[in-house]
């Protein structure tokens, strides 16, 4: 698929008042919607859509991920699968939580993240998707802030020695309602002041996995979706949206909600020209959800 337009071109178009439509967009496949499928099927589905890039995951106990502690044989088998498919796998997701109040649990979380980062490198990844943590922003104490930043810096230094970079996902904490909907609560990576603090405290080489759908679900009234803060630090990108449902939200495709994200306006503002990963989360209609996402992006002027 054709590469995305450069950030310089996007800025020039915006300055000239020209809509950033008809722009090539590099798209690939996020892995969370494949969490119940064997790894080989991830590559098969990506190939069906003509994607050249596929995200993969380590840990979390999901069928569609590598084990919590991948062995050298696991990593070698994954690399053979990726090479035989001809699909690149530069982005690896791990599951980490760096805002645990218990010191021993926190130390274990950091150790696990470091070990899984080594496994990601062995699998051929170039970038690792981290979470910051899921303590609600309003409950973050100063000791938790210091713990979080120190953990991220420690992991970033280790990643640098492995030839990898970090991308921190914008993700709230989710509380499930009796009707099955999800309430998204601000964390350090969805709240504007939290993001500002992370941006100021972390090394410039630390990037962010921009998931504007998650930010929208935590702060639906702000159409900026923090792009004004994160532009220039976005090194990874998930595309999806959330639809209003009962007391909260349910995951949907790009373009599903009538009042959803204005992707034609938002994406050119990111300054990001890497691969945008379609992250369709529901499990029952994976192909249809990816299809709808691509169709909507085409309908607002993007080409692949």
C-alpha atoms as one frame of an Amber mdcrd trajectory, in Angstrom:
protein
   0.000   0.000   0.000   1.236   3.510  -0.731   3.006   5.546   1.986   1.239
   8.352   3.806   1.791  11.976   2.897   4.572  13.742   4.776   3.828  15.892
   7.787   5.249  18.874   5.864   2.768  18.334   3.033  -0.086  18.051   5.512
   0.882  21.297   7.247   1.197  23.061   3.900  -2.290  21.962   2.875  -3.752
  23.103   6.166  -2.064  26.485   5.877  -3.465  26.858   2.363  -6.942  25.941
   3.576  -7.073  22.859   1.346  -8.818  19.805   2.773  -6.407  16.911   3.274
  -8.523  14.592   1.126  -7.360  12.105  -1.467  -4.239  11.533   0.577  -2.615
   8.115   0.617  -2.791   6.513   4.057  -0.692   3.545   5.085  -2.937   1.092
   6.946  -2.347  -2.180   8.756  -3.987  -4.471  11.245  -4.195  -4.055  15.012
  -4.144  -7.279  17.018  -6.715  -6.864  19.792  -9.656  -7.927  17.640  -7.751
 -11.148  16.853  -7.200 -12.052  20.499  -9.273 -15.238  20.276  -7.746 -16.407
  16.995  -4.585 -18.489  16.514  -1.622 -16.408  15.401  -1.518 -17.926  11.916
  -5.024 -16.596  11.254  -3.867 -13.053  12.059  -1.513 -13.218   9.108  -4.119
 -14.836   6.877  -6.667 -12.099   7.575  -4.085  -9.353   7.094  -3.138 -10.896
   3.742  -6.792 -11.022   2.666  -7.008  -7.252   3.108  -3.674  -6.623   1.427
  -2.122  -5.222   4.591   1.653  -5.106   4.699   1.909  -4.664   8.467   0.443
  -6.530  11.414   0.644  -5.778  15.128   1.303  -8.691  17.501   1.091  -9.164
  21.251   2.887 -10.876  24.114   1.215 -11.984  27.339  -2.168 -11.257  28.821
  -3.380 -14.852  28.568  -5.009 -14.411  25.156  -5.166 -17.216  22.576  -4.011
 -14.805  19.891  -0.842 -13.726  21.669   2.540 -15.217  22.358   2.938 -16.624
  25.881   3.642 -14.502  28.946   7.261 -15.684  28.771   8.030 -16.584  25.155
  10.797 -19.126  24.743  13.499 -18.787  22.078  11.560 -21.438  20.151   8.365
 -19.352  20.393  10.162 -16.291  19.062  11.825 -18.227  16.255   8.509 -19.771
  15.205   6.887 -16.346  15.144   9.648 -14.913  12.995   9.337 -17.795  10.537
   5.587 -17.220  10.309   6.055 -13.504   9.681   8.772 -14.061   7.095   6.770
 -16.690   5.215   3.737 -14.384   5.104   5.668 -11.393   3.793   3.890  -9.194
   6.349   5.980  -6.918   8.590   5.504  -7.021  12.366   7.337  -3.970  13.760
   4.863  -3.232  16.587   4.459  -5.418  19.658   1.877  -4.940  22.433   2.587
  -5.939  26.013   0.304  -5.671  29.038   1.813  -3.611  31.835   0.551  -1.523
  34.766   2.946   0.974  36.353   0.560   2.653  38.816   0.143  -0.245  41.245
   0.379   1.055  44.845   1.998  -2.122  46.204   5.790  -1.849  45.919   6.392
  -5.549  45.352   3.673  -5.766  42.699   5.104  -2.714  40.967   8.628  -4.142
  40.946   7.281  -7.353  39.441   5.406  -5.372  36.764   8.589  -3.560  35.737
  10.588  -6.805  35.629   7.945  -8.455  33.465   7.835  -5.498  31.077  11.614
  -5.603  30.700  11.588  -9.354  30.007   8.764  -9.026  27.483  10.603  -6.202
  25.746  13.548  -8.559  25.255  11.147 -11.129  23.829   9.693  -8.495  21.486
  13.191  -7.771  20.186  13.777 -11.501  19.667  10.570 -11.590  17.592  11.864
  -8.810  15.341   9.839  -5.904  16.720  11.103  -2.351  16.432   8.622  -0.709
  18.790   6.808  -1.838  21.942   3.385  -0.566  22.933   3.314   0.157  26.661
   0.507   1.294  28.890   1.210   3.833  31.611  -1.302   2.542  34.132  -4.969
   2.365  34.905  -5.275   4.287  38.143  -7.851   7.029  37.469  -6.220  10.405
  36.932  -8.074  11.907  39.905  -6.538   9.250  42.186  -2.914   9.713  41.102
  -0.784  10.701  44.096   2.644  12.281  43.806   4.380   9.012  44.810   2.439
   7.177  42.078   3.446   9.814  39.548   7.108   9.463  40.475   6.867   5.668
  40.352   5.240   5.782  36.923   7.775   8.131  35.381  10.733   6.235  36.838
   9.371   2.949  35.496   8.835   4.351  32.005  12.325   5.886  31.933  13.871
   2.626  33.161  12.098   0.664  30.449  12.979   3.211  27.784  16.681   2.895
  28.631  16.445  -0.873  28.340  14.592  -0.591  25.032  17.295   1.685  23.677
  19.951  -0.960  24.343  17.763  -3.461  22.468  17.366  -1.153  19.475  13.675
  -0.611  20.246  11.499   2.377  21.037   8.501   2.817  23.327   5.008   3.955
  22.382   2.659   4.697  25.289  -0.997   4.143  24.442  -3.636   6.752  25.186
  -6.052   4.596  27.173  -8.438   5.254  30.038  -9.476   2.843  32.741 -12.632
   0.947  31.852 -15.453   0.022  34.195 -18.073  -2.349  32.835 -21.725  -1.531
  33.405 -24.547  -4.047  33.995 -25.816  -3.421  30.454 -22.458  -4.504  28.994
 -21.371  -1.006  28.099 -17.998   0.442  29.082 -17.458   3.631  31.058 -14.088
   5.215  30.255 -12.428   7.120  33.100  -9.474   9.448  32.588  -5.975   8.185
  33.300  -2.649   9.955  32.902  -2.744   9.210  29.156  -6.204  10.561  28.334
  -6.388  13.587  30.639  -4.854  16.701  29.100  -2.890  17.705  32.196  -1.675
  14.139  32.602  -0.435  14.032  29.028   1.276  17.389  29.446   3.119  16.098
  32.502   4.233  12.918  30.739   5.398  14.846  27.689   7.481  17.149  29.861
   8.945  14.410  32.058   9.834  11.702  29.548  12.757  11.631  27.108  11.980
  12.975  23.653  12.594   9.547  22.133   9.585   8.138  24.004   6.613   8.198
  21.663   2.887   7.720  22.017   0.476   5.239  20.524  -2.259   7.661  19.550
  -5.695   6.096  19.972  -8.092   9.018  19.587 -11.098   6.728  19.997 -10.043
   6.010  23.573  -9.548   9.702  24.281 -12.950  10.532  22.818 -14.670   7.953
  25.025 -13.049   9.497  28.111 -13.716  13.107  27.043 -16.433  13.128  24.350
 -16.986  16.873  24.455 -13.466  17.799  23.303 -13.043  17.389  19.546  -9.314
  18.058  19.769  -8.749  14.500  21.042  -5.395  15.761  22.405  -3.865  15.922
  18.914  -2.734  19.478  19.668  -0.631  18.094  22.539   0.674  14.916  20.934
   1.448  15.985  17.358   5.136  15.370  16.825   5.330  12.651  19.498   3.001
  10.149  17.812   5.005   7.121  16.689   2.247   4.494  16.578  -1.478   4.755
  15.872  -4.673   2.762  16.490  -7.815   3.622  14.549 -11.236   2.775  15.979
 -14.187   4.528  17.565 -16.710   3.908  20.311 -20.491   4.123  20.022 -22.747
   5.328  22.805 -24.601   2.449  24.426 -26.821   2.666  27.481 -24.781   3.945
  30.406 -21.513   3.985  28.467 -19.878   2.900  25.227 -19.397  -0.123  23.006
 -16.477  -0.622  20.628 -17.084   0.041  16.945 -15.368   0.494  13.625 -13.878
   3.665  12.227 -16.879   5.694  11.100 -19.569   3.680  12.894 -20.886   6.425
  15.205 -22.707   9.261  13.442 -21.267  11.664  16.006 -17.820  10.103  15.961
 -14.365  11.333  15.118 -13.848  13.507  12.054 -10.982  11.437  10.673 -10.435
  13.581   7.583  -9.813  16.555   9.838  -7.936  14.756  12.606  -5.390  12.505
  10.911  -3.579  15.250   8.938  -3.047  17.113  12.226  -1.113  14.275  13.839
   2.169  14.827  12.013   2.345  11.028  11.792   3.150   9.327   8.506   3.620
   5.747   9.677   1.148   2.894   9.550  -2.287   3.424  11.059  -3.500   0.153
  12.544  -7.202  -0.670  12.240  -8.111  -1.921  15.724 -11.583  -3.368  15.440
 -12.259  -4.883  18.864 -15.519  -6.907  18.587 -14.945 -10.609  17.971 -18.102
 -11.668  16.135 -17.615  -9.791  12.831 -13.886  -9.144  12.437 -13.862  -8.998
   8.632 -16.968  -6.812   8.451 -15.591  -4.368  11.019 -12.306  -3.962   9.178
 -14.243  -3.574   5.913 -16.423  -0.819   7.396 -13.364   0.976   8.765 -11.614
   0.977   5.400 -14.801   1.992   3.579 -15.291   4.974   5.864 -11.713   6.150
   5.477 -12.126   5.946   1.692 -15.424   7.819   1.903 -13.733  10.795   3.575
 -10.990  10.910   0.966  -8.141   8.638   2.021  -6.589   6.148  -0.380  -4.605
   2.987   0.314
